[in-house]
C-alpha cells in the first residue's frame, strides 16, 4: 500500500455514517449483513444507505454478494489490516522492537461496543 491507495480509504471513512456502517460489518464478521439489516440497525434511510454503501464499496472497504433480491455486505478486514501495516511500517524508524508499548495494539472495549 502507498499514500495514493490509502487516501481514498481514509476519505471514505471520514463520514460518521460510513464509519458506523463499516464498524457494524466488522462486528458481524464473515456473515455480513444485507442492506436492510444495516439500515435498520443504524437508522439510515434506504437512499442514504445506498449512497454510503456505494462509497465504501468503491473504496474496496466492503465486498458485496447478490443473494436473490438482496445484497449482502461484508467488511474487507484484510484491507484495513494492510492500512494499519502501512501506517505503522516506520514505527520507531523501522525498528518496532525499540518502541515497546507504543507499537502494541490498543484495547478499546468502549469503541467495540458502539456501532
MIVEX-511631 format. One record per residue: residue number from 1; residue in three letters; z, x, y of N, C-alpha, C in turn. Coordinates in steps of 0.1 Angstrom, whole numbers, plus 5000, padded with zeros to 4 digits. Layout:
! residues N
<nutor pos="NUM" code="Ala" n_Z="Z" n_X="X" n_Y="Y" ca_Z="Z" ca_X="X" ca_Y="Y" c_Z="Z" c_X="X" c_Y="Y"/>
...
//
This chain:
! residues 115
<nutor pos="1" code="Unk" n_Z="5000" n_X="5009" n_Y="4988" ca_Z="5000" ca_X="5000" ca_Y="5000" c_Z="5000" c_X="5009" c_Y="5012"/>
<nutor pos="2" code="Unk" n_Z="4994" n_X="5004" n_Y="5023" ca_Z="4994" ca_X="5011" ca_Y="5036" c_Z="4996" c_X="5001" c_Y="5047"/>
<nutor pos="3" code="Unk" n_Z="4997" n_X="5006" n_Y="5059" ca_Z="5000" ca_X="4997" ca_Y="5070" c_Z="4991" c_X="4986" c_Y="5072"/>
<nutor pos="4" code="Unk" n_Z="4978" n_X="4988" n_Y="5070" ca_Z="4968" ca_X="4977" ca_Y="5072" c_Z="4970" c_X="4966" c_Y="5061"/>
<nutor pos="5" code="Unk" n_Z="4975" n_X="4969" n_Y="5049" ca_Z="4977" ca_X="4959" ca_Y="5039" c_Z="4991" c_X="4953" c_Y="5040"/>
<nutor pos="6" code="Unk" n_Z="5000" n_X="4960" n_Y="5046" ca_Z="5014" ca_X="4954" ca_Y="5048" c_Z="5015" c_X="4945" c_Y="5060"/>
<nutor pos="7" code="Unk" n_Z="5007" n_X="4947" n_Y="5070" ca_Z="5007" ca_X="4939" ca_Y="5082" c_Z="5005" c_X="4924" c_Y="5080"/>
<nutor pos="8" code="Unk" n_Z="4994" n_X="4920" n_Y="5072" ca_Z="4992" ca_X="4906" ca_Y="5070" c_Z="5004" c_X="4899" c_Y="5062"/>
<nutor pos="9" code="Unk" n_Z="5010" n_X="4907" n_Y="5054" ca_Z="5022" ca_X="4901" ca_Y="5046" c_Z="5033" c_X="4898" c_Y="5056"/>
<nutor pos="10" code="Unk" n_Z="5036" n_X="4908" n_Y="5065" ca_Z="5047" ca_X="4905" ca_Y="5075" c_Z="5043" c_X="4894" c_Y="5084"/>
<nutor pos="11" code="Unk" n_Z="5030" n_X="4893" n_Y="5088" ca_Z="5026" ca_X="4883" ca_Y="5097" c_Z="5028" c_X="4869" c_Y="5090"/>
<nutor pos="12" code="Unk" n_Z="5025" n_X="4868" n_Y="5077" ca_Z="5026" ca_X="4856" ca_Y="5070" c_Z="5040" c_X="4851" c_Y="5069"/>
<nutor pos="13" code="Unk" n_Z="5049" n_X="4861" n_Y="5067" ca_Z="5064" ca_X="4858" ca_Y="5065" c_Z="5071" c_X="4856" c_Y="5079"/>
<nutor pos="14" code="Unk" n_Z="5064" n_X="4858" n_Y="5090" ca_Z="5070" ca_X="4857" ca_Y="5103" c_Z="5073" c_X="4842" c_Y="5107"/>
<nutor pos="15" code="Unk" n_Z="5070" n_X="4833" n_Y="5099" ca_Z="5072" ca_X="4819" ca_Y="5102" c_Z="5084" c_X="4815" c_Y="5093"/>
<nutor pos="16" code="Unk" n_Z="5094" n_X="4808" n_Y="5099" ca_Z="5106" ca_X="4803" ca_Y="5092" c_Z="5102" c_X="4794" c_Y="5080"/>
<nutor pos="17" code="Unk" n_Z="5092" n_X="4785" n_Y="5082" ca_Z="5088" ca_X="4776" ca_Y="5071" c_Z="5082" c_X="4784" c_Y="5060"/>
<nutor pos="18" code="Unk" n_Z="5073" n_X="4794" n_Y="5063" ca_Z="5067" ca_X="4802" ca_Y="5052" c_Z="5077" c_X="4811" c_Y="5045"/>
<nutor pos="19" code="Unk" n_Z="5087" n_X="4816" n_Y="5052" ca_Z="5097" ca_X="4824" ca_Y="5046" c_Z="5106" c_X="4816" c_Y="5037"/>
<nutor pos="20" code="Unk" n_Z="5109" n_X="4803" n_Y="5041" ca_Z="5117" ca_X="4794" ca_Y="5033" c_Z="5109" c_X="4790" c_Y="5020"/>
<nutor pos="21" code="Unk" n_Z="5096" n_X="4788" n_Y="5022" ca_Z="5087" ca_X="4785" ca_Y="5010" c_Z="5088" c_X="4796" c_Y="5000"/>
<nutor pos="22" code="Unk" n_Z="5085" n_X="4808" n_Y="5005" ca_Z="5085" ca_X="4820" ca_Y="4996" c_Z="5098" c_X="4822" c_Y="4989"/>
<nutor pos="23" code="Unk" n_Z="5109" n_X="4821" n_Y="4997" ca_Z="5122" ca_X="4823" ca_Y="4991" c_Z="5125" c_X="4812" c_Y="4980"/>
<nutor pos="24" code="Unk" n_Z="5121" n_X="4800" n_Y="4983" ca_Z="5123" ca_X="4789" ca_Y="4973" c_Z="5115" c_X="4792" c_Y="4960"/>
<nutor pos="25" code="Unk" n_Z="5103" n_X="4797" n_Y="4962" ca_Z="5095" ca_X="4800" ca_Y="4950" c_Z="5101" c_X="4812" c_Y="4942"/>
<nutor pos="26" code="Unk" n_Z="5107" n_X="4822" n_Y="4949" ca_Z="5113" ca_X="4833" ca_Y="4943" c_Z="5125" c_X="4827" c_Y="4934"/>
<nutor pos="27" code="Unk" n_Z="5132" n_X="4818" n_Y="4940" ca_Z="5143" ca_X="4812" ca_Y="4933" c_Z="5139" c_X="4805" c_Y="4920"/>
<nutor pos="28" code="Unk" n_Z="5127" n_X="4799" n_Y="4920" ca_Z="5123" ca_X="4791" ca_Y="4908" c_Z="5117" c_X="4800" c_Y="4897"/>
<nutor pos="29" code="Unk" n_Z="5114" n_X="4813" n_Y="4901" ca_Z="5109" ca_X="4822" ca_Y="4891" c_Z="5095" c_X="4819" c_Y="4886"/>
<nutor pos="30" code="Unk" n_Z="5091" n_X="4823" n_Y="4874" ca_Z="5078" ca_X="4821" ca_Y="4869" c_Z="5073" c_X="4807" c_Y="4868"/>
<nutor pos="31" code="Unk" n_Z="5082" n_X="4797" n_Y="4867" ca_Z="5078" ca_X="4784" ca_Y="4865" c_Z="5071" c_X="4778" c_Y="4878"/>
<nutor pos="32" code="Unk" n_Z="5075" n_X="4784" n_Y="4890" ca_Z="5070" ca_X="4779" ca_Y="4902" c_Z="5072" c_X="4764" c_Y="4905"/>
<nutor pos="33" code="Unk" n_Z="5066" n_X="4759" n_Y="4915" ca_Z="5067" ca_X="4745" ca_Y="4918" c_Z="5053" c_X="4740" c_Y="4923"/>
<nutor pos="34" code="Unk" n_Z="5051" n_X="4727" n_Y="4921" ca_Z="5039" ca_X="4720" ca_Y="4926" c_Z="5042" c_X="4717" c_Y="4941"/>
<nutor pos="35" code="Unk" n_Z="5031" n_X="4716" n_Y="4949" ca_Z="5033" ca_X="4714" ca_Y="4963" c_Z="5042" c_X="4703" c_Y="4967"/>
<nutor pos="36" code="Unk" n_Z="5042" n_X="4692" n_Y="4961" ca_Z="5051" ca_X="4681" ca_Y="4964" c_Z="5065" c_X="4684" c_Y="4962"/>
<nutor pos="37" code="Unk" n_Z="5068" n_X="4692" n_Y="4952" ca_Z="5082" ca_X="4696" ca_Y="4950" c_Z="5087" c_X="4706" c_Y="4961"/>
<nutor pos="38" code="Unk" n_Z="5078" n_X="4714" n_Y="4965" ca_Z="5081" ca_X="4723" ca_Y="4976" c_Z="5084" c_X="4715" c_Y="4989"/>
<nutor pos="39" code="Unk" n_Z="5075" n_X="4706" n_Y="4992" ca_Z="5077" ca_X="4698" ca_Y="5004" c_Z="5089" c_X="4690" c_Y="5004"/>
<nutor pos="40" code="Unk" n_Z="5092" n_X="4684" n_Y="4993" ca_Z="5105" ca_X="4676" ca_Y="4991" c_Z="5117" c_X="4685" c_Y="4993"/>
<nutor pos="41" code="Unk" n_Z="5117" n_X="4696" n_Y="4987" ca_Z="5129" ca_X="4705" ca_Y="4987" c_Z="5132" c_X="4710" c_Y="5001"/>
<nutor pos="42" code="Unk" n_Z="5121" n_X="4712" n_Y="5009" ca_Z="5123" ca_X="4718" ca_Y="5022" c_Z="5121" c_X="4708" c_Y="5034"/>
<nutor pos="43" code="Unk" n_Z="5117" n_X="4696" n_Y="5030" ca_Z="5115" ca_X="4686" ca_Y="5041" c_Z="5103" c_X="4689" c_Y="5050"/>
<nutor pos="44" code="Unk" n_Z="5092" n_X="4694" n_Y="5044" ca_Z="5080" ca_X="4697" ca_Y="5051" c_Z="5069" c_X="4687" c_Y="5048"/>
<nutor pos="45" code="Unk" n_Z="5063" n_X="4681" n_Y="5059" ca_Z="5053" ca_X="4671" ca_Y="5057" c_Z="5041" c_X="4678" c_Y="5050"/>
<nutor pos="46" code="Unk" n_Z="5034" n_X="4670" n_Y="5042" ca_Z="5022" ca_X="4675" ca_Y="5034" c_Z="5012" c_X="4683" c_Y="5042"/>
<nutor pos="47" code="Unk" n_Z="5008" n_X="4678" n_Y="5054" ca_Z="4998" ca_X="4685" ca_Y="5062" c_Z="5003" c_X="4699" c_Y="5066"/>
<nutor pos="48" code="Unk" n_Z="5016" n_X="4699" n_Y="5071" ca_Z="5021" ca_X="4712" ca_Y="5075" c_Z="5023" c_X="4721" c_Y="5063"/>
<nutor pos="49" code="Unk" n_Z="5027" n_X="4715" n_Y="5051" ca_Z="5029" ca_X="4723" ca_Y="5039" c_Z="5016" c_X="4730" c_Y="5035"/>
<nutor pos="50" code="Unk" n_Z="5006" n_X="4722" n_Y="5035" ca_Z="4993" ca_X="4727" ca_Y="5031" c_Z="4989" c_X="4739" c_Y="5040"/>
<nutor pos="51" code="Unk" n_Z="4991" n_X="4738" n_Y="5053" ca_Z="4988" ca_X="4749" ca_Y="5062" c_Z="4996" c_X="4762" c_Y="5058"/>
<nutor pos="52" code="Unk" n_Z="5009" n_X="4760" n_Y="5056" ca_Z="5017" ca_X="4772" ca_Y="5052" c_Z="5014" c_X="4778" c_Y="5039"/>
<nutor pos="53" code="Unk" n_Z="5011" n_X="4769" n_Y="5029" ca_Z="5008" ca_X="4774" ca_Y="5016" c_Z="4995" c_X="4782" c_Y="5016"/>
<nutor pos="54" code="Unk" n_Z="4985" n_X="4777" n_Y="5024" ca_Z="4973" ca_X="4784" ca_Y="5025" c_Z="4975" c_X="4798" c_Y="5031"/>
<nutor pos="55" code="Unk" n_Z="4983" n_X="4799" n_Y="5042" ca_Z="4986" ca_X="4812" ca_Y="5048" c_Z="4993" c_X="4821" c_Y="5038"/>
<nutor pos="56" code="Unk" n_Z="5002" n_X="4817" n_Y="5031" ca_Z="5009" ca_X="4825" ca_Y="5021" c_Z="5000" c_X="4829" c_Y="5010"/>
<nutor pos="57" code="Unk" n_Z="4991" n_X="4820" n_Y="5005" ca_Z="4981" ca_X="4824" ca_Y="4995" c_Z="4971" c_X="4834" c_Y="5000"/>
<nutor pos="58" code="Unk" n_Z="4967" n_X="4832" n_Y="5013" ca_Z="4957" ca_X="4841" ca_Y="5019" c_Z="4963" c_X="4856" c_Y="5020"/>
<nutor pos="59" code="Unk" n_Z="4976" n_X="4857" n_Y="5022" ca_Z="4983" ca_X="4870" ca_Y="5022" c_Z="4986" c_X="4875" c_Y="5008"/>
<nutor pos="60" code="Unk" n_Z="4982" n_X="4868" n_Y="4998" ca_Z="4985" ca_X="4871" ca_Y="4984" c_Z="5000" c_X="4870" c_Y="4980"/>
<nutor pos="61" code="Unk" n_Z="5008" n_X="4864" n_Y="4988" ca_Z="5022" ca_X="4862" ca_Y="4985" c_Z="5024" c_X="4851" c_Y="4975"/>
<nutor pos="62" code="Unk" n_Z="5015" n_X="4843" n_Y="4973" ca_Z="5016" ca_X="4832" ca_Y="4963" c_Z="5003" c_X="4832" c_Y="4954"/>
<nutor pos="63" code="Unk" n_Z="5006" n_X="4828" n_Y="4941" ca_Z="4994" ca_X="4825" ca_Y="4933" c_Z="4994" c_X="4810" c_Y="4931"/>
<nutor pos="64" code="Unk" n_Z="4983" n_X="4805" n_Y="4928" ca_Z="4982" ca_X="4790" ca_Y="4927" c_Z="4973" c_X="4787" c_Y="4915"/>
<nutor pos="65" code="Unk" n_Z="4978" n_X="4777" n_Y="4907" ca_Z="4970" ca_X="4773" ca_Y="4895" c_Z="4969" c_X="4758" c_Y="4895"/>
<nutor pos="66" code="Unk" n_Z="4957" n_X="4754" n_Y="4893" ca_Z="4954" ca_X="4739" ca_Y="4892" c_Z="4959" c_X="4733" c_Y="4879"/>
<nutor pos="67" code="Unk" n_Z="4967" n_X="4723" n_Y="4880" ca_Z="4973" ca_X="4716" ca_Y="4869" c_Z="4969" c_X="4701" c_Y="4870"/>
<nutor pos="68" code="Unk" n_Z="4958" n_X="4697" n_Y="4865" ca_Z="4954" ca_X="4683" ca_Y="4867" c_Z="4951" c_X="4681" c_Y="4882"/>
<nutor pos="69" code="Unk" n_Z="4958" n_X="4671" n_Y="4888" ca_Z="4956" ca_X="4669" ca_Y="4902" c_Z="4966" c_X="4676" c_Y="4911"/>
<nutor pos="70" code="Unk" n_Z="4974" n_X="4684" n_Y="4905" ca_Z="4984" ca_X="4692" ca_Y="4912" c_Z="4981" c_X="4707" c_Y="4912"/>
<nutor pos="71" code="Unk" n_Z="4987" n_X="4713" n_Y="4922" ca_Z="4986" ca_X="4728" ca_Y="4923" c_Z="5000" c_X="4734" c_Y="4922"/>
<nutor pos="72" code="Unk" n_Z="5001" n_X="4743" n_Y="4912" ca_Z="5014" ca_X="4749" ca_Y="4910" c_Z="5014" c_X="4763" c_Y="4917"/>
<nutor pos="73" code="Unk" n_Z="5024" n_X="4765" n_Y="4925" ca_Z="5025" ca_X="4778" ca_Y="4933" c_Z="5036" c_X="4786" c_Y="4927"/>
<nutor pos="74" code="Unk" n_Z="5034" n_X="4799" n_Y="4927" ca_Z="5044" ca_X="4809" ca_Y="4922" c_Z="5044" c_X="4821" c_Y="4932"/>
<nutor pos="75" code="Unk" n_Z="5056" n_X="4826" n_Y="4934" ca_Z="5057" ca_X="4838" ca_Y="4943" c_Z="5052" c_X="4850" c_Y="4936"/>
<nutor pos="76" code="Unk" n_Z="5045" n_X="4859" n_Y="4944" ca_Z="5039" ca_X="4871" ca_Y="4939" c_Z="5050" c_X="4882" c_Y="4941"/>
<nutor pos="77" code="Unk" n_Z="5059" n_X="4883" n_Y="4931" ca_Z="5070" ca_X="4892" ca_Y="4932" c_Z="5066" c_X="4907" c_Y="4932"/>
<nutor pos="78" code="Unk" n_Z="5055" n_X="4910" n_Y="4925" ca_Z="5051" ca_X="4923" ca_Y="4924" c_Z="5046" c_X="4928" c_Y="4937"/>
<nutor pos="79" code="Unk" n_Z="5040" n_X="4920" n_Y="4945" ca_Z="5035" ca_X="4924" ca_Y="4959" c_Z="5047" c_X="4927" c_Y="4968"/>
<nutor pos="80" code="Unk" n_Z="5057" n_X="4919" n_Y="4967" ca_Z="5069" ca_X="4922" ca_Y="4976" c_Z="5076" c_X="4934" c_Y="4971"/>
<nutor pos="81" code="Unk" n_Z="5077" n_X="4937" n_Y="4958" ca_Z="5082" ca_X="4949" ca_Y="4953" c_Z="5074" c_X="4961" c_Y="4958"/>
<nutor pos="82" code="Unk" n_Z="5061" n_X="4960" n_Y="4958" ca_Z="5052" ca_X="4970" ca_Y="4964" c_Z="5055" c_X="4972" c_Y="4979"/>
<nutor pos="83" code="Unk" n_Z="5057" n_X="4962" n_Y="4986" ca_Z="5060" ca_X="4962" ca_Y="5000" c_Z="5073" c_X="4970" c_Y="5002"/>
<nutor pos="84" code="Unk" n_Z="5083" n_X="4966" n_Y="4995" ca_Z="5096" ca_X="4973" ca_Y="4996" c_Z="5095" c_X="4988" c_Y="4993"/>
<nutor pos="85" code="Unk" n_Z="5087" n_X="4991" n_Y="4983" ca_Z="5085" ca_X="5006" ca_Y="4980" c_Z="5078" c_X="5012" c_Y="4991"/>
<nutor pos="86" code="Unk" n_Z="5068" n_X="5006" n_Y="4997" ca_Z="5061" ca_X="5011" ca_Y="5009" c_Z="5071" c_X="5014" c_Y="5020"/>
<nutor pos="87" code="Unk" n_Z="5080" n_X="5004" n_Y="5023" ca_Z="5089" ca_X="5005" ca_Y="5034" c_Z="5099" c_X="5016" c_Y="5032"/>
<nutor pos="88" code="Unk" n_Z="5103" n_X="5019" n_Y="5020" ca_Z="5113" ca_X="5029" ca_Y="5017" c_Z="5108" c_X="5042" c_Y="5011"/>
<nutor pos="89" code="Unk" n_Z="5095" n_X="5044" n_Y="5011" ca_Z="5090" ca_X="5056" ca_Y="5005" c_Z="5094" c_X="5068" c_Y="5011"/>
<nutor pos="90" code="Unk" n_Z="5097" n_X="5068" n_Y="5024" ca_Z="5101" ca_X="5080" ca_Y="5031" c_Z="5116" c_X="5081" c_Y="5034"/>
<nutor pos="91" code="Unk" n_Z="5123" n_X="5073" n_Y="5027" ca_Z="5138" ca_X="5073" ca_Y="5029" c_Z="5143" c_X="5087" c_Y="5028"/>
<nutor pos="92" code="Unk" n_Z="5151" n_X="5091" n_Y="5038" ca_Z="5157" ca_X="5104" ca_Y="5038" c_Z="5146" c_X="5115" c_Y="5037"/>
<nutor pos="93" code="Unk" n_Z="5135" n_X="5114" n_Y="5045" ca_Z="5124" ca_X="5124" ca_Y="5045" c_Z="5118" c_X="5126" c_Y="5031"/>
<nutor pos="94" code="Unk" n_Z="5118" n_X="5115" n_Y="5023" ca_Z="5112" ca_X="5116" ca_Y="5010" c_Z="5121" c_X="5121" c_Y="4999"/>
<nutor pos="95" code="Unk" n_Z="5134" n_X="5122" n_Y="5002" ca_Z="5144" ca_X="5126" ca_Y="4992" c_Z="5155" c_X="5116" c_Y="4991"/>
<nutor pos="96" code="Unk" n_Z="5152" n_X="5104" n_Y="4985" ca_Z="5162" ca_X="5093" ca_Y="4984" c_Z="5175" c_X="5097" c_Y="4978"/>
<nutor pos="97" code="Unk" n_Z="5175" n_X="5107" n_Y="4969" ca_Z="5187" ca_X="5111" ca_Y="4963" c_Z="5197" c_X="5116" c_Y="4973"/>
<nutor pos="98" code="Unk" n_Z="5193" n_X="5120" n_Y="4985" ca_Z="5202" ca_X="5125" ca_Y="4995" c_Z="5208" c_X="5114" c_Y="5003"/>
<nutor pos="99" code="Unk" n_Z="5203" n_X="5102" n_Y="5002" ca_Z="5207" ca_X="5091" ca_Y="5010" c_Z="5219" c_X="5084" c_Y="5005"/>
<nutor pos="100" code="Unk" n_Z="5223" n_X="5085" n_Y="4993" ca_Z="5235" ca_X="5078" ca_Y="4987" c_Z="5233" c_X="5063" c_Y="4988"/>
<nutor pos="101" code="Unk" n_Z="5243" n_X="5057" n_Y="4994" ca_Z="5243" ca_X="5042" ca_Y="4995" c_Z="5232" c_X="5037" c_Y="5004"/>
<nutor pos="102" code="Unk" n_Z="5227" n_X="5045" n_Y="5013" ca_Z="5216" ca_X="5040" ca_Y="5022" c_Z="5204" c_X="5035" c_Y="5014"/>
<nutor pos="103" code="Unk" n_Z="5201" n_X="5040" n_Y="5003" ca_Z="5189" ca_X="5037" ca_Y="4996" c_Z="5192" c_X="5027" c_Y="4984"/>
<nutor pos="104" code="Unk" n_Z="5204" n_X="5022" n_Y="4983" ca_Z="5207" ca_X="5013" ca_Y="4972" c_Z="5204" c_X="4999" c_Y="4976"/>
<nutor pos="105" code="Unk" n_Z="5200" n_X="4990" n_Y="4967" ca_Z="5198" ca_X="4976" ca_Y="4970" c_Z="5210" c_X="4970" c_Y="4976"/>
<nutor pos="106" code="Unk" n_Z="5209" n_X="4961" n_Y="4986" ca_Z="5220" ca_X="4954" ca_Y="4992" c_Z="5222" c_X="4941" c_Y="4985"/>
<nutor pos="107" code="Unk" n_Z="5234" n_X="4938" n_Y="4982" ca_Z="5238" ca_X="4925" ca_Y="4976" c_Z="5241" c_X="4915" c_Y="4987"/>
<nutor pos="108" code="Unk" n_Z="5232" n_X="4904" n_Y="4988" ca_Z="5234" ca_X="4895" ca_Y="4999" c_Z="5234" c_X="4881" c_Y="4993"/>
<nutor pos="109" code="Unk" n_Z="5245" n_X="4877" n_Y="4986" ca_Z="5246" ca_X="4864" ca_Y="4980" c_Z="5244" c_X="4852" c_Y="4990"/>
<nutor pos="110" code="Unk" n_Z="5248" n_X="4854" n_Y="5002" ca_Z="5247" ca_X="4843" ca_Y="5012" c_Z="5232" c_X="4840" c_Y="5015"/>
<nutor pos="111" code="Unk" n_Z="5224" n_X="4850" n_Y="5013" ca_Z="5209" ca_X="4848" ca_Y="5015" c_Z="5203" c_X="4841" c_Y="5003"/>
<nutor pos="112" code="Unk" n_Z="5208" n_X="4844" n_Y="4991" ca_Z="5202" ca_X="4839" ca_Y="4979" c_Z="5205" c_X="4824" c_Y="4978"/>
<nutor pos="113" code="Unk" n_Z="5216" n_X="4819" n_Y="4983" ca_Z="5220" ca_X="4806" ca_Y="4981" c_Z="5213" c_X="4796" c_Y="4990"/>
<nutor pos="114" code="Unk" n_Z="5206" n_X="4801" n_Y="5001" ca_Z="5199" ca_X="4792" ca_Y="5011" c_Z="5184" c_X="4793" c_Y="5009"/>
<nutor pos="115" code="Unk" n_Z="5177" n_X="4782" n_Y="5008" ca_Z="5162" ca_X="4783" ca_Y="5008" c_Z="5157" c_X="4787" c_Y="5021"/>
//
